[in-house]
Amino acid sequence: MKQKTFEELLDIKYGELGSPKRNAFEEKAILFAVSEMLKEARKGAGLTQEQLALKLGTKKSYISRLENGKSDIQLSTLYRVFEEGLGKKVTITID
């Protein structure tokens, strides 16, 4: 039995790149990754969700939703949270 690459396994389970099912999976995967980066950056800054929310003028529940991938995040909000709230530099790469 030939071993499959991760990409091949994704093709089998979600379809090839560009298919609707695969696109939906990729979106969720990116949202998960961003939410984990946010959570780690917040913790690394020594802030609670409530402290970050106060710094940004929003509610703790919104920060919680972002960290749990329960809310789509606009690019402008992403910049604001990371740069203003956490003092991080955001860069985006498009392949």
BALUM-184096 format. One line per field, with one value per atom (N, C-alpha, C, O, CB): x negated, y negated, z; atom name; residue number from 1. Coordinates in nm, 4 decimals. Glycine has a CB too. Example, Ala and Ser with C-alpha at 12.3 -4.5 7.8 and 13.67 -1.06 7.14 Angstrom:
BEGIN
px <- (-1.3190:-1.2300:-1.3200:-1.4236:-1.1308:-1.2850:-1.3670:-1.2900:-1.3409:-1.4084) .
py <- (0.5690:0.4500:0.3300:0.3319:0.4473:0.2250:0.1060:-0.0030:-0.1138:0.0598) .
pz <- (0.7800:0.7800:0.7800:0.8465:0.9046:0.7080:0.7140:0.7870:0.8039:0.5725) .
atom <- (N:CA:C:O:CB:N:CA:C:O:CB) .
seq <- (1:1:1:1:1:2:2:2:2:2) .
% end
This chain:
BEGIN
px <- (-0.0840:0.0000:-0.0889:-0.1745:0.0958:-0.0683:-0.1481:-0.0994:0.0206:-0.1415:-0.1943:-0.1587:-0.1118:-0.1612:-0.2780:-0.0161:0.0361:-0.0170:-0.0410:0.1899:-0.0346:-0.0764:0.0453:0.1592:-0.1405:0.0197:0.1285:0.2175:0.3399:0.0734:0.1565:0.2318:0.3226:0.4370:0.1353:0.2732:0.3536:0.4710:0.5815:0.2663:0.4463:0.5546:0.6620:0.7814:0.4985:0.6182:0.7152:0.7961:0.9170:0.6443:0.7296:0.7998:0.9078:1.0185:0.6997:0.8752:0.9695:1.0883:1.2034:0.8998:1.0598:1.1662:1.2481:1.3704:1.1063:1.1809:1.2490:1.2548:1.3159:1.1817:1.1936:1.1910:1.0661:0.9913:1.3167:1.0451:0.9255:0.9364:1.0453:0.9031:0.8199:0.8163:0.9084:0.9079:0.6723:0.9870:1.0795:1.2205:1.3131:1.0296:1.2392:1.3752:1.4460:1.3805:1.3739:1.5780:1.6506:1.6247:1.6057:1.7975:1.6240:1.6019:1.4605:1.4413:1.6246:1.3628:1.2242:1.2065:1.1365:1.1276:1.2692:1.2622:1.3185:1.2612:1.3377:1.4310:1.4922:1.3977:1.3829:1.6291:1.3343:1.2380:1.1205:1.0788:1.1878:1.0668:0.9513:0.9855:0.9039:0.9028:1.1054:1.1488:1.1523:1.1037:1.2876:1.2101:1.2179:1.0792:1.0537:1.3034:0.9904:0.8542:0.7804:0.7079:0.7766:0.7988:0.7346:0.7939:0.7200:0.7510:0.9248:0.9896:0.9391:0.9145:1.1420:0.9237:0.8709:0.7286:0.6955:0.8733:0.6453:0.5061:0.4984:0.4202:0.4284:0.5784:0.5783:0.6270:0.5705:0.6678:0.7309:0.7822:0.6783:0.6671:0.9111:0.6027:0.4968:0.3825:0.3262:0.4428:0.3482:0.2446:0.2874:0.2076:0.2140:0.4135:0.4661:0.4575:0.4108:0.6112:0.5024:0.5012:0.3588:0.3348:0.5640:0.2654:0.1257:0.0628:-0.0121:0.0432:0.0926:0.0371:0.0918:0.0187:0.0689:0.2204:0.2816:0.2186:0.1828:0.4342:0.2057:0.1444:-0.0015:-0.0494:0.1542:-0.0709:-0.2109:-0.2280:-0.3313:-0.2692:-0.1263:-0.1289:-0.0864:-0.0894:-0.0382:-0.0471:-0.0058:0.1287:0.1538:-0.1087:0.2158:0.3473:0.4571:0.4484:0.3726:0.5599:0.6801:0.7659:0.7401:0.7584:0.8665:0.9598:1.0255:1.0451:1.0674:1.0592:1.1239:1.0301:1.0730:1.1705:0.9039:0.8076:0.7891:0.7839:0.6725:0.7794:0.7653:0.8903:0.8808:0.7397:1.0065:1.1319:1.1375:1.1768:1.2517:1.0987:1.0982:1.0033:1.0354:1.0586:0.8880:0.7882:0.8413:0.8064:0.6612:0.9260:0.9794:1.1175:1.1710:0.9868:1.1749:1.3079:1.4172:1.5140:1.3120:1.4016:1.5021:1.5361:1.4986:1.4513:1.6059:1.6480:1.5642:1.5135:1.7973:1.5513:1.4797:1.5412:1.4699:1.4817:1.6731:1.7412:1.6978:1.6909:1.8940:1.6684:1.6227:1.4835:1.4570:1.6227:1.3942:1.2594:1.2688:1.1967:1.1719:1.3561:1.3760:1.4234:1.3736:1.4771:1.5197:1.5690:1.4576:1.4472:1.6869:1.3744:1.2622:1.1648:1.1196:1.1889:1.1329:1.0362:1.0896:1.0119:0.9967:1.2193:1.2792:1.3259:1.3921:1.3955:1.2913:1.3271:1.4762:1.5249:1.2738:1.5495:1.6953:1.7424:1.8624:1.7590:1.6480:1.6840:1.5856:1.4641:1.6857:1.6395:1.5516:1.4868:1.5509:1.6300:1.3617:1.2906:1.2570:1.1991:1.1627:1.2935:1.2596:1.1109:1.0513:1.3464:1.0538:0.9122:0.8785:0.7764:0.8708:0.9627:0.9376:0.9392:0.8611:1.0417:1.0276:1.0340:0.9115:0.8565:1.1623:0.8696:0.7497:0.6294:0.5547:0.7216:0.6119:0.5026:0.5151:0.4178:0.5007:0.6332:0.6552:0.6249:0.5577:0.7982:0.6739:0.6524:0.5042:0.4511:0.7296:0.4372:0.2963:0.2054:0.1161:0.2523:0.2275:0.1349:0.1633:0.0725:0.1410:0.2872:0.3200:0.3326:0.2828:0.4492:0.3987:0.4251:0.3068:0.2863:0.5375:0.2280:0.1204:-0.0187:-0.1179:0.1430:-0.0274:-0.1582:-0.2353:-0.3583:-0.2403:-0.1636:-0.2255:-0.2139:-0.1257:-0.1601:-0.3015:-0.2982:-0.2308:-0.2690:-0.4421:-0.1318:-0.0611:-0.1108:-0.1156:0.0917:-0.1475:-0.1819:-0.0988:-0.0673:-0.3367:-0.0648:0.0152:-0.0575:-0.1098:0.1556:-0.0602:-0.1215:-0.0153:0.0605:-0.2390:-0.0100:0.0822:-0.0012:-0.0809:0.1831:0.0180:-0.0576:0.0156:-0.0330:-0.0837) .
py <- (0.1180:0.0000:-0.1250:-0.1411:0.0005:-0.2105:-0.3321:-0.4385:-0.4632:-0.3854:-0.5006:-0.6084:-0.7295:-0.7570:-0.6457:-0.8005:-0.9192:-1.0437:-1.0437:-0.9183:-1.1489:-1.2761:-1.3421:-1.3019:-1.3693:-1.4425:-1.5166:-1.5788:-1.5781:-1.6253:-1.6321:-1.6932:-1.5897:-1.6206:-1.7558:-1.4696:-1.3636:-1.3256:-1.3001:-1.2399:-1.3219:-1.2903:-1.3996:-1.3704:-1.2730:-1.5254:-1.6345:-1.6230:-1.6464:-1.7707:-1.5868:-1.5683:-1.4607:-1.4766:-1.5302:-1.3519:-1.2415:-1.2844:-1.2585:-1.1198:-1.3501:-1.3857:-1.5076:-1.5084:-1.4123:-1.6110:-1.7374:-1.7737:-1.8744:-1.8471:-1.6952:-1.7262:-1.8057:-1.8482:-1.8038:-1.8249:-1.8958:-2.0445:-2.0983:-1.8727:-2.1100:-2.2547:-2.3221:-2.2885:-2.3089:-2.4167:-2.4879:-2.4340:-2.5009:-2.4844:-2.3133:-2.2599:-2.3277:-2.3693:-2.1038:-2.3391:-2.4069:-2.3483:-2.4227:-2.4018:-2.2165:-2.1520:-2.1810:-2.2070:-1.9989:-2.1766:-2.2034:-2.3504:-2.3816:-2.1656:-2.4404:-2.5827:-2.6106:-2.6885:-2.6647:-2.5468:-2.5655:-2.5147:-2.5783:-2.4919:-2.4003:-2.3469:-2.4416:-2.4685:-2.2092:-2.4925:-2.5821:-2.7100:-2.7589:-2.6169:-2.7640:-2.8838:-2.8570:-2.9374:-2.9299:-2.7436:-2.7085:-2.6869:-2.7241:-2.5824:-2.6278:-2.6033:-2.7350:-2.7487:-2.5167:-2.8308:-2.9618:-3.0349:-3.0950:-3.0470:-3.0309:-3.0940:-3.0335:-3.1057:-3.0797:-2.9016:-2.8343:-2.8820:-2.9129:-2.6807:-2.8880:-2.9305:-3.0737:-3.1027:-2.9186:-3.1624:-3.3025:-3.3110:-3.3854:-3.3903:-3.2355:-3.2399:-3.1887:-3.2414:-3.1572:-3.0869:-3.0359:-3.1370:-3.1529:-2.9018:-3.2048:-3.3085:-3.4214:-3.4724:-3.3640:-3.4597:-3.5653:-3.5241:-3.6008:-3.5984:-3.4038:-3.3556:-3.3529:-3.3980:-3.2155:-3.3006:-3.2913:-3.4299:-3.4534:-3.2075:-3.5213:-3.6566:-3.7295:-3.8011:-3.7364:-3.7106:-3.7744:-3.7216:-3.7985:-3.7503:-3.5906:-3.5302:-3.5733:-3.6017:-3.3763:-3.5779:-3.6208:-3.7643:-3.8002:-3.6053:-3.8465:-3.9860:-3.9993:-4.1085:-4.0712:-3.8877:-3.8890:-3.9551:-4.0107:-3.9578:-3.9487:-4.0113:-3.9068:-3.7998:-4.1017:-3.9387:-3.8561:-3.9007:-4.0046:-3.8679:-3.8228:-3.8634:-3.9956:-4.0813:-3.7546:-4.0123:-4.1363:-4.2557:-4.3624:-4.1233:-4.2398:-4.3493:-4.3897:-4.5084:-4.3088:-4.2902:-4.3201:-4.3913:-4.4878:-4.1905:-4.3434:-4.4056:-4.5522:-4.6390:-4.3280:-4.5794:-4.7175:-4.8036:-4.9177:-4.7220:-4.7498:-4.8221:-4.8583:-4.9623:-4.7387:-4.7715:-4.7906:-4.8562:-4.8876:-4.6572:-4.8769:-4.9363:-4.8425:-4.8848:-5.0608:-4.7152:-4.6160:-4.5310:-4.5654:-4.5267:-4.4219:-4.3362:-4.2085:-4.1614:-4.3011:-4.1546:-4.0285:-3.9174:-3.8333:-3.9887:-3.9181:-3.8131:-3.8151:-3.7099:-3.8302:-3.9336:-3.9429:-3.8828:-3.8089:-4.0897:-3.9140:-3.8562:-3.7043:-3.6319:-3.9149:-3.6568:-3.5126:-3.4484:-3.3429:-3.4852:-3.5119:-3.4576:-3.4534:-3.3567:-3.5419:-3.5569:-3.5581:-3.4451:-3.3752:-3.6934:-3.4276:-3.3245:-3.1836:-3.0894:-3.3427:-3.1688:-3.0369:-3.0133:-2.9135:-3.0196:-3.1055:-3.0894:-3.0952:-3.0403:-2.9604:-3.1612:-3.1684:-3.2948:-3.3154:-3.1602:-3.3792:-3.5040:-3.5308:-3.5262:-3.6216:-3.5588:-3.6002:-3.7319:-3.8175:-3.6141:-3.7476:-3.8692:-3.9451:-3.8893:-3.8376:-4.0720:-4.1554:-4.1888:-4.1908:-4.2847:-4.2145:-4.2466:-4.3687:-4.3699:-4.2707:-4.4701:-4.5903:-4.5584:-4.6149:-4.6984:-4.4682:-4.4279:-4.3456:-4.3607:-4.3481:-4.2597:-4.1791:-4.2692:-4.2480:-4.0870:-4.3688:-4.4644:-4.5353:-4.5460:-4.5671:-4.5830:-4.6582:-4.5744:-4.6213:-4.7086:-4.4509:-4.3636:-4.3356:-4.3514:-4.2317:-4.2939:-4.2573:-4.3786:-4.3779:-4.1778:-4.4816:-4.5949:-4.6910:-4.7253:-4.6699:-4.7344:-4.8279:-4.7577:-4.8066:-4.9012:-4.6439:-4.5740:-4.4976:-4.4924:-4.4809:-4.4374:-4.3490:-4.3958:-4.3318:-4.2118:-4.5068:-4.5600:-4.4723:-4.4755:-4.5810:-4.3941:-4.3058:-4.3671:-4.4492:-4.1659:-4.3277:-4.3709:-4.2621:-4.1453:-4.4010:-4.2996:-4.2049:-4.2195:-4.3301:-4.2268:-4.1088:-4.1058:-3.9952:-3.8941:-4.0822:-4.0162:-3.9187:-3.8805:-3.9659:-3.9743:-3.7519:-3.7012:-3.6312:-3.5489:-3.6049:-3.6632:-3.5961:-3.5250:-3.5872:-3.6975:-3.3942:-3.3154:-3.3083:-3.2459:-3.1749) .
pz <- (0.0000:0.0000:0.0000:0.0870:0.1223:-0.0957:-0.1096:-0.0111:0.0013:-0.2548:0.0582:0.1493:0.0696:-0.0397:0.2397:0.1264:0.0611:0.1306:0.2514:0.0610:0.0533:0.1110:0.1754:0.1516:0.0027:0.2559:0.3185:0.2117:0.2242:0.4128:0.1077:-0.0018:-0.0699:-0.1031:-0.1047:-0.0905:-0.1515:-0.0610:-0.1091:-0.1803:0.0696:0.1636:0.1622:0.1695:0.3064:0.1528:0.1430:0.0146:0.0149:0.1489:-0.0958:-0.2236:-0.2107:-0.2621:-0.3356:-0.1423:-0.1261:-0.0407:-0.0757:-0.0630:0.0712:0.1656:0.1217:0.1361:0.3015:0.0681:0.0391:-0.1088:-0.1445:0.1126:-0.1945:-0.3366:-0.3712:-0.2831:-0.3773:-0.4991:-0.5448:-0.5162:-0.4964:-0.6944:-0.5144:-0.4948:-0.5949:-0.7133:-0.5086:-0.5472:-0.6342:-0.6313:-0.6773:-0.7728:-0.5778:-0.5684:-0.4511:-0.3555:-0.5509:-0.4571:-0.3496:-0.2101:-0.1139:-0.3785:-0.1998:-0.0696:-0.0183:0.1005:-0.0804:-0.1075:-0.0685:-0.0307:0.0656:-0.1826:-0.1058:-0.0735:0.0654:0.1417:-0.1781:0.0981:0.2303:0.3395:0.4438:0.2385:0.3149:0.4116:0.4295:0.5422:0.3670:0.3191:0.3254:0.4025:0.4806:0.1833:0.3808:0.4540:0.6039:0.6834:0.4054:0.6416:0.7841:0.8427:0.9572:0.8040:0.7661:0.8139:0.8378:0.9363:0.7132:0.7487:0.7644:0.8842:0.9622:0.6360:0.8999:1.0141:1.1448:1.2414:1.0041:1.1479:1.2668:1.2959:1.4104:1.2480:1.1931:1.2119:1.2640:1.3546:1.0801:1.2077:1.2526:1.3973:1.4774:1.1601:1.4308:1.5680:1.6676:1.7783:1.5794:1.6289:1.7169:1.7300:1.8383:1.6635:1.6210:1.6277:1.7203:1.7988:1.4875:1.7103:1.7969:1.9430:2.0272:1.7597:1.9724:2.1103:2.1660:2.2780:2.1185:2.0884:2.1332:2.1491:2.2440:2.0339:2.0573:2.0661:2.1887:2.2571:1.9382:2.2154:2.3328:2.4610:2.5502:2.3348:2.4689:2.5874:2.6000:2.7098:2.5812:2.4876:2.4872:2.5335:2.5901:2.3492:2.5094:2.5531:2.6992:2.7560:2.4642:2.7589:2.8986:2.9222:3.0291:2.9800:2.8211:2.8311:2.8414:2.7811:2.7111:2.9179:2.9186:2.8009:2.7400:3.0553:2.7697:2.6638:2.7003:2.6141:2.6402:2.8265:2.8706:2.8566:2.8126:3.0160:2.8929:2.8798:2.7332:2.7010:2.9407:2.6452:2.5029:2.4511:2.3753:2.4223:2.4923:2.4507:2.4950:2.4172:2.5082:2.6187:2.6679:2.5861:2.5528:2.8162:2.5541:2.4749:2.3367:2.2810:2.4613:2.2821:2.1468:2.1464:2.0400:2.0753:2.2641:2.2707:2.2245:2.1612:2.1890:2.2562:2.2175:2.3392:2.4513:2.0996:2.3184:2.4293:2.4341:2.3323:2.4167:2.5540:2.5743:2.4890:2.4344:2.7235:2.4782:2.4014:2.2546:2.1910:2.4112:2.2002:2.0614:2.0475:1.9527:2.0136:2.1414:2.1393:2.1515:2.0830:2.2540:2.2371:2.2541:2.1243:2.0849:2.3664:2.0579:1.9300:1.8261:1.7506:1.8770:1.8214:1.7266:1.7568:1.6661:1.7311:1.8853:1.9242:1.9038:1.8886:2.0689:1.9032:1.8845:1.7413:1.7126:1.9790:1.6516:1.5112:1.4863:1.3875:1.4601:1.5748:1.5622:1.4921:1.4740:1.6983:1.4527:1.3873:1.2744:1.2939:1.4885:1.1559:1.0467:1.0862:1.1471:0.9116:1.0522:1.0875:0.9604:0.8672:1.1685:0.9571:0.8433:0.8504:0.9581:0.8404:0.7364:0.7298:0.8153:0.8841:0.5855:0.8112:0.8914:1.0404:1.1170:0.8599:1.0817:1.2218:1.2591:1.3682:1.2493:1.1693:1.1928:1.2198:1.3153:1.0722:1.1352:1.1540:1.2882:1.3629:1.0401:1.3179:1.4410:1.5644:1.6563:1.4468:1.5672:1.6827:1.7014:1.8112:1.6663:1.5940:1.6075:1.6246:1.7094:1.4870:1.5453:1.5487:1.6636:1.7392:1.4179:1.6774:1.7856:1.9199:2.0213:1.7542:1.9201:2.0454:2.1004:2.2217:2.0269:2.0105:2.0556:2.0154:2.0504:2.0018:1.9422:1.9039:1.8070:1.8042:2.0251:1.7278:1.6289:1.4901:1.4650:1.6315:1.4018:1.2621:1.1797:1.1874:1.2081:1.1018:1.0161:0.8739:0.8199:1.0228:0.8135:0.6716:0.6065:0.6693:0.6496:0.4823:0.4088:0.2819:0.2103:0.3765:0.2550:0.1328:0.0496:0.1010:0.1648:-0.0761:-0.1674:-0.2730:-0.3432:-0.2330:-0.2834:-0.3807:-0.5125:-0.6068:-0.3280) .
atom <- (N:CA:C:O:CB:N:CA:C:O:CB:N:CA:C:O:CB:N:CA:C:O:CB:N:CA:C:O:CB:N:CA:C:O:CB:N:CA:C:O:CB:N:CA:C:O:CB:N:CA:C:O:CB:N:CA:C:O:CB:N:CA:C:O:CB:N:CA:C:O:CB:N:CA:C:O:CB:N:CA:C:O:CB:N:CA:C:O:CB:N:CA:C:O:CB:N:CA:C:O:CB:N:CA:C:O:CB:N:CA:C:O:CB:N:CA:C:O:CB:N:CA:C:O:CB:N:CA:C:O:CB:N:CA:C:O:CB:N:CA:C:O:CB:N:CA:C:O:CB:N:CA:C:O:CB:N:CA:C:O:CB:N:CA:C:O:CB:N:CA:C:O:CB:N:CA:C:O:CB:N:CA:C:O:CB:N:CA:C:O:CB:N:CA:C:O:CB:N:CA:C:O:CB:N:CA:C:O:CB:N:CA:C:O:CB:N:CA:C:O:CB:N:CA:C:O:CB:N:CA:C:O:CB:N:CA:C:O:CB:N:CA:C:O:CB:N:CA:C:O:CB:N:CA:C:O:CB:N:CA:C:O:CB:N:CA:C:O:CB:N:CA:C:O:CB:N:CA:C:O:CB:N:CA:C:O:CB:N:CA:C:O:CB:N:CA:C:O:CB:N:CA:C:O:CB:N:CA:C:O:CB:N:CA:C:O:CB:N:CA:C:O:CB:N:CA:C:O:CB:N:CA:C:O:CB:N:CA:C:O:CB:N:CA:C:O:CB:N:CA:C:O:CB:N:CA:C:O:CB:N:CA:C:O:CB:N:CA:C:O:CB:N:CA:C:O:CB:N:CA:C:O:CB:N:CA:C:O:CB:N:CA:C:O:CB:N:CA:C:O:CB:N:CA:C:O:CB:N:CA:C:O:CB:N:CA:C:O:CB:N:CA:C:O:CB:N:CA:C:O:CB:N:CA:C:O:CB:N:CA:C:O:CB:N:CA:C:O:CB:N:CA:C:O:CB:N:CA:C:O:CB:N:CA:C:O:CB:N:CA:C:O:CB:N:CA:C:O:CB:N:CA:C:O:CB:N:CA:C:O:CB:N:CA:C:O:CB:N:CA:C:O:CB:N:CA:C:O:CB:N:CA:C:O:CB:N:CA:C:O:CB:N:CA:C:O:CB:N:CA:C:O:CB:N:CA:C:O:CB:N:CA:C:O:CB:N:CA:C:O:CB:N:CA:C:O:CB:N:CA:C:O:CB:N:CA:C:O:CB) .
seq <- (1:1:1:1:1:2:2:2:2:2:3:3:3:3:3:4:4:4:4:4:5:5:5:5:5:6:6:6:6:6:7:7:7:7:7:8:8:8:8:8:9:9:9:9:9:10:10:10:10:10:11:11:11:11:11:12:12:12:12:12:13:13:13:13:13:14:14:14:14:14:15:15:15:15:15:16:16:16:16:16:17:17:17:17:17:18:18:18:18:18:19:19:19:19:19:20:20:20:20:20:21:21:21:21:21:22:22:22:22:22:23:23:23:23:23:24:24:24:24:24:25:25:25:25:25:26:26:26:26:26:27:27:27:27:27:28:28:28:28:28:29:29:29:29:29:30:30:30:30:30:31:31:31:31:31:32:32:32:32:32:33:33:33:33:33:34:34:34:34:34:35:35:35:35:35:36:36:36:36:36:37:37:37:37:37:38:38:38:38:38:39:39:39:39:39:40:40:40:40:40:41:41:41:41:41:42:42:42:42:42:43:43:43:43:43:44:44:44:44:44:45:45:45:45:45:46:46:46:46:46:47:47:47:47:47:48:48:48:48:48:49:49:49:49:49:50:50:50:50:50:51:51:51:51:51:52:52:52:52:52:53:53:53:53:53:54:54:54:54:54:55:55:55:55:55:56:56:56:56:56:57:57:57:57:57:58:58:58:58:58:59:59:59:59:59:60:60:60:60:60:61:61:61:61:61:62:62:62:62:62:63:63:63:63:63:64:64:64:64:64:65:65:65:65:65:66:66:66:66:66:67:67:67:67:67:68:68:68:68:68:69:69:69:69:69:70:70:70:70:70:71:71:71:71:71:72:72:72:72:72:73:73:73:73:73:74:74:74:74:74:75:75:75:75:75:76:76:76:76:76:77:77:77:77:77:78:78:78:78:78:79:79:79:79:79:80:80:80:80:80:81:81:81:81:81:82:82:82:82:82:83:83:83:83:83:84:84:84:84:84:85:85:85:85:85:86:86:86:86:86:87:87:87:87:87:88:88:88:88:88:89:89:89:89:89:90:90:90:90:90:91:91:91:91:91:92:92:92:92:92:93:93:93:93:93:94:94:94:94:94:95:95:95:95:95) .
% end
